[in-house]
Amino acid sequence: MGQAASRAPPAPLDLDPNPNSLPDELLALILSWVPGPVLVTRCRLVCRRWAGPPRRAHGVAAAGREAAGLAGHPGGRPPLPPAAVEPDLPAGALGADQFCHWHVEHGGNGWMVEENRCPVEDAPAQTCFVSSFQWCIKSQLVDLLKQGLWEELLDNYQPEIYISDWWGAREDCGCEYSICVKLLAADGRTVIAEFQANPDPIQQWNDARYHHVSYWFRQYGRGVRYVHFLHKGKDTHFWAGHYGARITNSTVMVKLG
């Protein structure tokens, strides 16, 4: 008497370990927390469903996630995103490797790497490329497919492509700067979209602060396979040495959501 009636143990939950049994919306939410580079380069290889358009299994667009950017600068190597201008070696690594990943044209006394005279807030590198008294040019060709993107994504979804660059002058010498970024087709020559900027020169006796140039490529059309990133600089006084535009933290970023 007085004893509680015994109860049968609860039935075990029927848990299906297969994530593909989940509804599209729930699977998309889970995958939205996966880092962009892993999502693009690994998750889509799991099965046909995960390799579908971003609005389904990838879920990035719906959840508003974004792939991390990567600065193409003389210092540091952040994690590789789906597409980015590759960085160079630290400024202390002198020699030809200093301009690794860049195609370089040395005008006048050429390019060199120096510490920033004025810091760029929250930038991963505080070193810069410094130009000379004639146009010094640097460029990179970013292969979007080799960086983990794929043709269906680029042609049908057309994720936004963000470019960014920082440039400035010495306090005691003015400079000129120019940038041109092109989205190219598979032949590496046909231009599908283009951005150019030729800001007014910085005058002598300035505050040495950096100026920011950025642009979003949106709805650029089908066929984009490469990003060609080119910038150049020189000084305005034709002084021997390295008194020209100082360029740092160049970035190409593909936004997945």
Sequence and secondary structure as in RCSB ss.txt:
>XXXX:A:sequence
MGQAASRAPPAPLDLDPNPNSLPDELLALILSWVPGPVLVTRCRLVCRRWAGPPRRAHGVAAAGREAAGLAGHPG
GRPPLPPAAVEPDLPAGALGADQFCHWHVEHGGNGWMVEENRCPVEDAPAQTCFVSSFQWCIKSQLVDLLKQGLW
EELLDNYQPEIYISDWWGAREDCGCEYSICVKLLAADGRTVIAEFQANPDPIQQWNDARYHHVSYWFRQYGRGVR
YVHFLHKGKDTHFWAGHYGARITNSTVMVKLG
>XXXX:A:secstr
                  GGGS HHHHHHHHTTS HHHHHHTGGGS TTTTS IIIII HHHHT      EESSS
      SS       TTS SGGGGTT EEE  TT  EEEE SS  TT S  EEEE  SS EEEEEEEETTTTT  
HHIIIII   EEEEEEEE  TTS EEEEEEEEEE TTS  EEEEEEE    B SS     EEEEEEE S  TT  
EEEEEEEEEESS  SSS S EEEEEEEEE   
